[in-house]
Amino acid sequence: MEDFKFSTLEYKRPDFEKTGAFAEEITEKIKNAASYGELKGYMEQMEEMSKNFSTDCTIASIRHTLDTTDEFYEKEDAYINDMVPTVMPKLLAMNDALMESKFRGDIENEYGKQYFAQMDLQKKTFCEENIPLMQQESRLCREYEKMMATAAIPFDGKTLNLYGVQKYFEHEDREVRKAAVKAYSDFYHGNEKRLEEIWDELIKIRTQMGKNLGYENFIPVGYMQQGRTDYGMEEVAAFREQVRTVLVPLCEKLYEAQRKRLGVDTLMFYDEKRVFPDGNAVPAGDDDFMVDQARKMYHELSPETGEFIDFMIDHELMDLKNKPGKASTGYMTSLDCYKAPFVFSCFNQTIFDMQVLSHELGHAFAGYMAMRSQPIAAYYSESTDIAEIHSMAMEQFAYPYAEKFFGEQADKYRFAHLQDALTFVPFGVAVDEFQHICYSNPDMTPKERTLAWKKLEETYMPWRKYEADDFFDRGGYWYHKLHIYLYPFYYINYTLTTMGAMEFKTKDRKNHEDAWKDYLNLCKCGGSMSYLETLRYAHLMNPFEQGTVEKAIELAKNDLLNSKYM
């Protein structure tokens, strides 16, 4: 398998009937196992089946997102998403047999308690009554994703997708920036009716899922789907309040300084991405140049990252160029059979491209290390709140190498990126609170939801002014956030993990070797521990404790406020 390339991997449609029959057979064998050694043999068979099954599903999913207009993979991905819920009862019965086994203690002694904690979450978030609802949910999510991927926005004499038009948000001409934001807004405004309908249907479907599982609404299910076992809504609300009191005032200072730098009377939304009056940092070369520089950077960073980047490039495990029909997203996923991460994004020749090469490859590096360090596939990936530490911390570890990508504009990149890392957090917690509001009040009208978003912007982003864009000004900006539709309650992870990333920045400034050692250990541990256990293992603070946000961002805050650009 060492000589494989993703482009030539054979795709085999998953055989759901065979998978279900296998699960039933193994379930009986697990129940009748006479020794732990015998049971472990069945667990290994389970693992092999799971790897093959997930790899086939993932190949279809990746190829669908690479070209959402490819009818074959569109149908395959739809088929898989419809069929997966139907085989879940048999897979969960297999898990139940393990959880009830007289050898459970032996399993915990070898693999730890997190193995069963994961299974318990899977059990709590599934019931057969929800199968048709899961299928409906999947179809609506695919519709939203395709709508975003096939966006065709006429601008500057071209037809651009959503990534392409956002490049103009940084343009030197203020009128061009304004027009680009208007074109972007017009796309969502033009699709507002269907976007409202999709969101309304998703809320009602997910609310019914929650009720079928015995909950008042969907929120507890959403938390469990994210793998959260040791914190809940109260802790998250307390974190959001820390952001409001600590970070929002800092962001107001940063944007006021930016207003003065740009020499404008009022900083409008279409000015926010134009950080410097003489232009933002731009990549010093084309897409291939950026990947070449990433290869050099990862070789210099550590032996492990050097080996990793060679693996990714040699096996064609990255697709980063912007192309028509490509899904409007960025992600890292895994091909478990090959112990291979895969990275997907859409470059747009801005500093965003460097973020991709550090953020998504940070995810991929963590997956690469966990797949080579953990004894079971269940631990190859971690809960989502830990996963984003890997990616956001890698963005910080990449700072000393910015000259490779931006030449003399490296300082501009570092300042703009760090400012963006902090000013993003209030938006991130607003997205989270918006979802809590919507799922707590599933009968809200579309108008009430957009008004709720508008109020959240006033709370967490008081500097934001849209000027003459009625759609965004009345609360339409949230429609663009794919995570709201596709990945309920995921988005808070980016804000929690920003704290971990800023801690790694501080550690790295003090002692790079110690910081890298903690980071490497974090990547290697995969999903073998709970969120708070993993933080302790990596010597990171608990972001829910009062005062943590202020401590975590102290170095970044001082770097920005004392910068030559302020």
C-alpha positions as CSV (number, residue, x, y, z in Angstrom):
1,M,0.0,0.0,0.0
2,E,3.0,2.3,0.3
3,D,3.0,3.2,-3.4
4,F,-0.7,4.2,-3.6
5,K,-1.8,7.6,-4.9
6,F,-5.3,9.0,-4.0
7,S,-6.1,9.7,-7.6
8,T,-5.7,6.0,-8.6
9,L,-7.3,4.4,-5.5
10,E,-10.1,2.0,-6.5
11,Y,-13.5,2.9,-5.2
12,K,-15.7,0.1,-4.1
13,R,-19.3,0.8,-3.2
14,P,-19.8,-0.3,0.5
15,D,-21.8,-3.5,0.8
16,F,-24.2,-2.7,3.5
17,E,-25.9,-6.1,3.5
18,K,-22.6,-7.8,4.0
19,T,-21.5,-5.3,6.7
20,G,-24.8,-5.9,8.6
21,A,-24.5,-9.7,8.3
22,F,-20.8,-9.5,9.5
23,A,-21.8,-7.4,12.5
24,E,-24.5,-9.9,13.5
25,E,-22.1,-12.8,13.3
26,I,-19.4,-11.0,15.3
27,T,-21.9,-9.9,17.9
28,E,-22.8,-13.6,18.6
29,K,-19.1,-14.5,18.8
30,I,-18.3,-11.7,21.2
31,K,-21.2,-12.9,23.5
32,N,-19.8,-16.4,23.5
33,A,-16.1,-15.7,23.8
34,A,-14.5,-18.0,26.3
35,S,-11.4,-15.9,26.9
36,Y,-10.1,-12.3,26.5
37,G,-7.7,-13.6,23.9
38,E,-10.6,-15.0,21.8
39,L,-12.5,-11.8,22.3
40,K,-9.6,-9.7,21.2
41,G,-9.4,-11.7,18.0
42,Y,-13.0,-10.6,17.2
43,M,-12.2,-7.0,18.1
44,E,-9.4,-7.1,15.5
45,Q,-11.9,-8.4,12.9
46,M,-14.3,-5.6,13.9
47,E,-11.5,-3.1,13.4
48,E,-10.6,-4.5,10.0
49,M,-14.2,-4.3,8.8
50,S,-14.6,-0.8,10.2
51,K,-11.4,0.5,8.4
52,N,-12.5,-1.0,5.1
53,F,-16.0,0.3,5.4
54,S,-15.0,3.8,6.4
55,T,-12.3,4.1,3.8
56,D,-14.7,3.2,1.0
57,C,-17.3,5.7,2.3
58,T,-14.6,8.4,2.6
59,I,-13.3,8.0,-0.9
60,A,-16.8,8.6,-2.3
61,S,-17.2,11.6,0.0
62,I,-13.9,13.2,-1.0
63,R,-14.5,12.7,-4.7
64,H,-18.0,14.1,-4.4
65,T,-16.6,17.3,-2.8
66,L,-13.8,17.6,-5.4
67,D,-16.5,18.0,-8.1
68,T,-20.1,18.4,-6.9
69,T,-21.2,18.3,-10.5
70,D,-19.9,14.7,-11.0
71,E,-23.1,12.7,-11.1
72,F,-21.5,9.3,-10.3
73,Y,-20.0,10.4,-7.0
74,E,-23.0,12.6,-6.1
75,K,-25.2,9.5,-6.3
76,E,-22.7,7.4,-4.5
77,D,-22.4,9.9,-1.7
78,A,-26.1,10.2,-1.5
79,Y,-26.6,6.4,-1.4
80,I,-24.0,6.0,1.4
81,N,-25.6,8.8,3.5
82,D,-29.0,7.2,3.1
83,M,-27.7,3.7,3.9
84,V,-25.4,4.3,6.8
85,P,-28.3,4.9,9.3
86,T,-29.9,1.6,8.2
87,V,-26.9,-0.5,9.3
88,M,-26.3,1.4,12.6
89,P,-28.6,-0.8,14.7
90,K,-26.4,-3.9,13.9
91,L,-23.1,-2.0,14.5
92,L,-24.4,-0.6,17.8
93,A,-25.5,-4.1,18.8
94,M,-21.9,-5.2,18.3
95,N,-20.7,-2.4,20.5
96,D,-23.4,-3.4,23.1
97,A,-22.0,-6.9,23.2
98,L,-18.5,-5.5,24.0
99,M,-19.9,-3.1,26.6
100,E,-21.7,-6.0,28.3
101,S,-18.9,-8.5,28.0
102,K,-17.5,-10.2,31.1
103,F,-14.1,-9.2,29.7
104,R,-14.9,-5.5,29.7
105,G,-12.4,-4.9,32.5
106,D,-9.6,-6.5,30.4
107,I,-10.5,-4.2,27.5
108,E,-10.4,-1.1,29.8
109,N,-7.1,-2.2,31.3
110,E,-5.6,-2.4,27.8
111,Y,-7.3,0.5,26.0
112,G,-8.6,2.8,28.7
113,K,-12.1,3.9,29.6
114,Q,-12.5,6.3,26.7
115,Y,-13.0,3.3,24.4
116,F,-16.4,2.7,26.1
117,A,-17.1,6.4,26.6
118,Q,-17.2,6.8,22.8
119,M,-19.5,3.8,22.4
120,D,-21.8,5.1,25.1
121,L,-22.2,8.4,23.2
122,Q,-22.9,6.6,20.0
123,K,-25.6,4.6,21.7
124,K,-27.2,7.7,23.3
125,T,-27.4,9.6,20.0
126,F,-29.1,6.8,17.9
127,C,-32.5,5.2,17.8
128,E,-34.2,3.4,14.9
129,E,-37.0,5.9,14.9
130,N,-34.5,8.5,13.8
131,I,-33.3,6.6,10.7
132,P,-35.7,8.4,8.2
133,L,-35.0,11.7,10.0
134,M,-31.2,11.2,9.5
135,Q,-31.8,10.5,5.9
136,Q,-33.8,13.7,5.5
137,E,-31.2,15.6,7.3
138,S,-28.5,14.3,5.0
139,R,-30.4,15.3,1.9
140,L,-30.9,18.8,3.1
141,C,-27.3,19.2,4.1
142,R,-26.2,18.0,0.7
143,E,-28.6,20.5,-1.0
144,Y,-27.0,23.4,1.0
145,E,-23.5,22.2,0.3
146,K,-24.2,21.9,-3.5
147,M,-25.8,25.4,-3.5
148,M,-22.6,26.8,-2.0
149,A,-20.3,24.8,-4.3
150,T,-22.1,25.8,-7.5
151,A,-22.4,29.5,-6.7
152,A,-21.7,31.6,-9.8
153,I,-21.1,35.2,-9.0
154,P,-20.6,37.7,-11.8
155,F,-17.9,40.1,-10.8
156,D,-15.0,42.0,-12.4
157,G,-15.9,40.6,-15.8
158,K,-15.6,37.0,-14.4
159,T,-17.8,34.3,-13.0
160,L,-16.5,33.6,-9.5
161,N,-17.3,31.1,-6.8
162,L,-17.6,32.1,-3.2
163,Y,-13.9,31.7,-2.5
164,G,-13.0,33.6,-5.6
165,V,-15.1,36.7,-4.8
166,Q,-13.8,36.9,-1.3
167,K,-10.3,37.7,-2.6
168,Y,-11.7,41.1,-3.6
169,F,-12.6,41.9,0.1
170,E,-8.9,42.9,0.4
171,H,-8.8,45.0,-2.8
172,E,-7.0,48.4,-2.6
173,D,-10.0,50.3,-4.1
174,R,-12.7,50.7,-1.4
175,E,-15.4,50.9,-4.0
176,V,-14.3,47.5,-5.3
177,R,-14.3,46.0,-1.8
178,K,-17.8,47.4,-1.3
179,A,-19.0,46.0,-4.6
180,A,-17.5,42.6,-3.9
181,V,-19.2,42.3,-0.5
182,K,-22.5,43.4,-2.2
183,A,-22.1,40.7,-4.8
184,Y,-21.4,38.1,-2.1
185,S,-24.4,39.3,-0.1
186,D,-26.6,39.3,-3.2
187,F,-25.9,35.6,-3.7
188,Y,-27.3,34.8,-0.2
189,H,-30.1,37.3,-0.5
190,G,-31.1,35.8,-3.9
191,N,-31.3,32.3,-2.2
192,E,-32.7,33.5,1.0
193,K,-36.1,31.8,0.7
194,R,-34.6,28.3,0.2
195,L,-31.9,28.9,2.8
196,E,-34.6,29.8,5.3
197,E,-36.6,26.7,4.3
198,I,-33.6,24.4,4.6
199,W,-32.6,25.8,8.0
200,D,-36.2,25.6,9.3
201,E,-36.5,22.0,8.1
202,L,-33.2,21.0,9.7
203,I,-34.2,22.5,13.1
204,K,-37.5,20.7,13.1
205,I,-35.9,17.4,12.0
206,R,-33.2,17.6,14.6
207,T,-35.6,18.7,17.3
208,Q,-37.7,15.6,16.6
209,M,-34.5,13.5,16.8
210,G,-33.8,14.9,20.2
211,K,-37.4,14.1,21.4
212,N,-37.2,10.6,20.0
213,L,-34.1,10.1,22.1
214,G,-35.9,11.4,25.2
215,Y,-34.7,15.0,25.3
216,E,-36.6,18.2,25.3
217,N,-34.8,19.4,22.2
218,F,-31.7,18.7,20.0
219,I,-29.1,20.5,22.1
220,P,-28.0,17.6,24.3
221,V,-27.8,15.3,21.2
222,G,-25.7,17.9,19.4
223,Y,-23.2,18.1,22.3
224,M,-22.9,14.3,22.4
225,Q,-22.4,14.1,18.6
226,Q,-19.4,16.3,19.2
227,G,-18.0,13.8,21.6
228,R,-18.3,15.9,24.7
229,T,-18.3,13.9,27.9
230,D,-17.0,16.3,30.6
231,Y,-18.7,19.7,30.1
232,G,-22.0,21.1,29.0
233,M,-24.1,24.1,28.2
234,E,-23.3,26.0,31.4
235,E,-19.6,25.8,30.9
236,V,-19.9,26.9,27.3
237,A,-22.1,29.9,28.3
238,A,-19.5,30.9,30.9
239,F,-16.8,30.8,28.3
240,R,-18.9,33.0,25.9
241,E,-19.2,35.5,28.7
242,Q,-15.4,35.6,29.2
243,V,-15.1,36.3,25.5
244,R,-17.7,39.2,25.8
245,T,-15.9,40.9,28.7
246,V,-12.3,40.2,27.8
247,L,-12.0,39.9,24.0
248,V,-14.7,42.2,22.6
249,P,-13.1,45.3,24.1
250,L,-9.7,44.3,22.7
251,C,-11.2,43.7,19.3
252,E,-12.8,47.2,19.4
253,K,-9.3,48.6,20.0
254,L,-7.8,46.6,17.1
255,Y,-10.5,47.7,14.7
256,E,-10.3,51.4,15.8
257,A,-6.5,51.2,15.1
258,Q,-7.3,49.7,11.7
259,R,-9.8,52.5,10.9
260,K,-7.0,55.0,11.6
261,R,-4.5,53.1,9.5
262,L,-6.9,53.0,6.6
263,G,-7.7,56.7,7.0
264,V,-11.5,56.2,6.9
265,D,-14.2,57.9,8.9
266,T,-16.0,54.7,9.7
267,L,-14.7,51.2,9.4
268,M,-17.3,49.3,7.4
269,F,-17.6,45.5,7.1
270,Y,-16.1,45.7,3.6
271,D,-13.0,47.3,5.2
272,E,-12.4,44.7,7.8
273,K,-10.3,42.4,5.6
274,R,-8.1,45.3,4.3
275,V,-5.7,45.4,7.3
276,F,-3.1,47.7,5.8
277,P,-3.5,50.8,3.6
278,D,-0.8,49.7,1.2
279,G,-2.2,46.2,0.9
280,N,-2.2,43.0,2.8
281,A,0.5,40.4,2.6
282,V,0.1,38.3,-0.6
283,P,1.7,34.9,-1.3
284,A,5.1,35.3,-3.0
285,G,4.3,32.7,-5.6
286,D,1.5,30.6,-7.2
287,D,-0.3,27.6,-5.6
288,D,2.6,25.2,-6.4
289,F,5.1,27.6,-4.9
290,M,3.1,27.7,-1.7
291,V,3.1,23.9,-1.4
292,D,6.8,23.7,-2.1
293,Q,7.5,26.2,0.7
294,A,5.2,24.2,3.0
295,R,7.3,21.1,2.3
296,K,10.5,23.1,3.2
297,M,8.9,24.5,6.3
298,Y,7.7,21.1,7.6
299,H,11.1,19.6,7.0
300,E,12.8,22.3,9.1
301,L,10.2,22.2,11.8
302,S,10.8,18.6,12.9
303,P,11.7,15.1,11.6
304,E,8.1,14.0,12.2
305,T,6.6,16.8,10.2
306,G,9.2,16.3,7.4
307,E,8.2,12.7,7.1
308,F,4.5,13.6,7.2
309,I,4.6,16.3,4.4
310,D,6.5,13.9,2.1
311,F,3.8,11.3,2.7
312,M,1.1,13.8,1.9
313,I,2.6,15.0,-1.3
314,D,4.0,11.7,-2.6
315,H,0.6,10.0,-2.2
316,E,-1.5,13.0,-3.6
317,L,-3.3,13.5,-0.3
318,M,-4.0,17.2,-0.8
319,D,-6.3,19.0,-3.2
320,L,-6.0,22.7,-2.6
321,K,-6.5,24.6,-5.9
322,N,-9.8,26.4,-6.5
323,K,-11.9,24.9,-9.3
324,P,-15.4,25.2,-10.5
325,G,-17.8,22.8,-8.9
326,K,-15.6,22.2,-5.9
327,A,-17.3,22.3,-2.5
328,S,-17.0,25.6,-0.8
329,T,-15.3,24.3,2.3
330,G,-12.0,23.1,3.8
331,Y,-11.5,19.9,5.8
332,M,-9.2,17.1,6.8
333,T,-10.4,13.5,6.7
334,S,-8.8,10.1,7.0
335,L,-8.4,7.0,4.9
336,D,-8.0,4.5,7.8
337,C,-6.9,1.5,5.7
338,Y,-3.9,3.5,4.5
339,K,-3.3,5.4,7.8
340,A,-3.6,8.4,5.5
341,P,-5.0,11.9,6.2
342,F,-6.5,13.8,3.3
343,V,-6.7,17.6,3.1
344,F,-9.2,19.6,1.0
345,S,-9.4,23.3,0.4
346,C,-9.7,26.1,-2.2
347,F,-6.7,28.5,-2.4
348,N,-7.6,32.1,-3.4
349,Q,-4.1,33.7,-3.5
350,T,-4.5,35.6,-0.1
351,I,-3.1,34.9,3.4
352,F,-5.9,32.4,3.6
353,D,-3.7,30.0,1.6
354,M,-1.0,30.0,4.3
355,Q,-3.7,29.3,6.9
356,V,-4.8,26.3,4.9
357,L,-1.2,25.0,4.8
358,S,-0.8,25.3,8.5
359,H,-4.4,24.8,9.8
360,E,-5.6,21.8,7.7
361,L,-2.2,20.3,7.7
362,G,-2.1,20.7,11.4
363,H,-5.2,18.5,11.5
364,A,-3.6,16.1,9.1
365,F,-0.3,15.9,11.1
366,A,-2.3,15.0,14.2
367,G,-4.1,12.3,12.3
368,Y,-0.9,11.0,10.8
369,M,0.8,10.8,14.3
370,A,-2.3,9.2,16.1
371,M,-2.6,6.6,13.3
372,R,1.0,5.6,14.0
373,S,0.8,5.9,17.8
374,Q,-2.6,4.5,18.9
375,P,-3.3,0.8,19.0
376,I,-6.9,1.0,17.7
377,A,-8.7,3.0,15.0
378,A,-11.2,4.3,17.6
379,Y,-8.4,6.5,18.9
380,Y,-7.2,7.7,15.4
381,S,-9.3,10.8,15.7
382,E,-10.2,12.9,18.8
383,S,-13.2,14.8,19.9
384,T,-13.7,18.0,17.8
385,D,-12.8,20.4,20.7
386,I,-9.3,18.9,20.8
387,A,-8.9,18.5,17.1
388,E,-8.9,22.3,16.5
389,I,-6.0,22.8,18.9
390,H,-3.8,20.8,16.6
391,S,-4.7,23.0,13.6
392,M,-4.7,26.4,15.3
393,A,-1.5,25.7,17.2
394,M,0.2,24.7,14.0
395,E,-0.7,28.1,12.6
396,Q,1.3,29.6,15.4
397,F,4.3,27.2,15.0
398,A,4.4,28.3,11.4
399,Y,5.0,32.0,12.2
400,P,8.9,31.9,12.1
401,Y,8.6,30.5,8.6
402,A,6.4,33.2,7.1
403,E,9.3,34.7,5.1
404,K,9.2,31.5,3.0
405,F,5.7,32.2,1.9
406,F,5.5,36.1,1.9
407,G,9.1,37.3,1.6
408,E,9.4,40.9,2.9
409,Q,5.7,41.0,3.8
410,A,6.1,38.3,6.5
411,D,5.6,40.8,9.3
412,K,2.3,41.9,7.7
413,Y,1.2,38.3,7.5
414,R,2.0,37.6,11.2
415,F,0.2,40.8,12.4
416,A,-2.9,40.3,10.2
417,H,-3.1,36.6,11.0
418,L,-2.8,37.1,14.8
419,Q,-5.4,39.9,14.7
420,D,-7.7,37.7,12.8
421,A,-7.2,34.8,15.2
422,L,-8.5,37.0,18.1
423,T,-11.1,39.0,16.3
424,F,-12.6,35.8,15.0
425,V,-13.5,34.5,18.5
426,P,-16.4,36.9,19.2
427,F,-18.0,35.8,15.8
428,G,-17.4,32.2,16.7
429,V,-19.2,32.4,20.1
430,A,-22.0,34.3,18.4
431,V,-22.5,31.4,16.0
432,D,-22.6,29.0,19.0
433,E,-25.1,31.1,20.9
434,F,-27.2,31.5,17.7
435,Q,-27.6,27.8,17.5
436,H,-28.6,27.5,21.1
437,I,-31.3,30.1,20.5
438,C,-32.6,28.4,17.4
439,Y,-32.7,24.9,18.9
440,S,-34.2,26.1,22.2
441,N,-36.9,27.9,20.2
442,P,-37.6,25.6,17.2
443,D,-40.8,27.4,16.3
444,M,-39.2,30.8,15.7
445,T,-39.9,32.4,12.3
446,P,-37.1,33.1,9.8
447,K,-37.5,36.8,10.6
448,E,-37.1,36.2,14.3
449,R,-34.0,34.1,13.7
450,T,-32.3,36.8,11.6
451,L,-33.2,39.4,14.2
452,A,-31.7,37.1,16.9
453,W,-28.4,37.1,14.8
454,K,-28.5,40.9,14.5
455,K,-28.7,41.2,18.3
456,L,-25.8,38.8,18.7
457,E,-23.7,40.9,16.3
458,E,-24.5,44.0,18.4
459,T,-23.4,42.1,21.6
460,Y,-20.3,40.4,20.3
461,M,-19.3,42.5,17.3
462,P,-20.4,46.1,18.2
463,W,-17.9,47.5,15.7
464,R,-19.6,45.9,12.7
465,K,-21.3,48.2,10.2
466,Y,-22.7,47.0,6.9
467,E,-23.7,50.3,5.3
468,A,-26.3,50.2,2.6
469,D,-26.4,46.4,2.6
470,D,-29.9,45.8,3.8
471,F,-29.7,42.0,3.8
472,F,-26.6,41.7,6.0
473,D,-27.7,44.7,8.1
474,R,-31.0,43.0,9.1
475,G,-29.2,39.8,10.2
476,G,-28.5,37.8,7.0
477,Y,-24.8,37.3,7.5
478,W,-25.1,33.9,9.3
479,Y,-26.4,32.2,6.2
480,H,-22.9,31.8,4.8
481,K,-21.7,29.7,7.7
482,L,-21.7,26.1,6.5
483,H,-21.1,24.7,10.0
484,I,-24.5,26.1,11.2
485,Y,-26.3,23.9,8.7
486,L,-24.0,20.9,8.4
487,Y,-22.3,20.5,11.8
488,P,-24.5,21.5,14.8
489,F,-22.6,22.9,17.8
490,Y,-19.2,22.4,16.1
491,Y,-18.2,26.0,15.8
492,I,-17.5,26.7,19.5
493,N,-14.6,24.4,19.1
494,Y,-12.7,27.0,17.1
495,T,-13.0,29.5,19.9
496,L,-12.2,27.1,22.8
497,T,-9.1,25.9,20.9
498,T,-7.9,29.4,20.1
499,M,-7.1,29.5,23.8
500,G,-5.0,26.4,23.5
501,A,-3.3,27.7,20.4
502,M,-2.4,31.0,22.2
503,E,-1.0,29.0,25.1
504,F,1.2,27.1,22.7
505,K,2.3,30.4,21.2
506,T,3.3,31.5,24.7
507,K,5.1,28.2,25.5
508,D,6.9,28.4,22.1
509,R,8.2,31.9,22.8
510,K,9.6,30.7,26.2
511,N,11.0,27.3,25.0
512,H,10.4,25.9,21.6
513,E,11.6,22.4,22.5
514,D,9.3,22.1,25.5
515,A,6.3,23.5,23.5
516,W,6.9,21.1,20.6
517,K,7.2,18.2,22.9
518,D,3.8,19.0,24.5
519,Y,2.3,19.5,21.0
520,L,3.7,16.2,19.7
521,N,2.3,14.3,22.7
522,L,-1.1,16.0,22.1
523,C,-1.1,14.8,18.5
524,K,0.0,11.3,19.4
525,C,-2.7,10.7,22.0
526,G,-5.5,11.0,19.4
527,G,-8.9,10.3,21.0
528,S,-7.6,8.1,23.9
529,M,-8.7,10.6,26.6
530,S,-11.6,13.0,27.3
531,Y,-11.3,16.7,26.6
532,L,-10.3,17.9,30.0
533,E,-8.0,14.9,30.5
534,T,-6.3,15.7,27.2
535,L,-5.8,19.3,28.2
536,R,-4.1,18.2,31.4
537,Y,-1.9,15.8,29.5
538,A,-0.7,18.5,27.2
539,H,-0.3,21.0,30.1
540,L,-3.0,23.3,28.9
541,M,-5.5,25.4,30.9
542,N,-9.2,24.7,31.2
543,P,-10.8,27.4,29.1
544,F,-14.0,27.3,31.2
545,E,-12.3,28.4,34.4
546,Q,-12.7,32.1,35.1
547,G,-9.7,34.1,34.0
548,T,-8.4,31.6,31.5
549,V,-9.2,33.7,28.4
550,E,-7.3,36.7,29.8
551,K,-4.3,34.6,30.6
552,A,-4.3,32.6,27.3
553,I,-4.4,35.7,25.1
554,E,-2.0,37.9,27.1
555,L,1.1,37.4,24.8
556,A,-0.9,37.8,21.6
557,K,-2.6,40.9,23.0
558,N,0.7,42.5,23.9
559,D,2.2,41.5,20.5
560,L,-0.6,43.2,18.7
561,L,-0.9,46.4,20.8
562,N,2.8,46.9,20.8
563,S,3.2,46.2,17.1
564,K,4.7,48.8,14.7
565,Y,1.4,48.6,12.8
566,M,-0.6,50.0,15.7
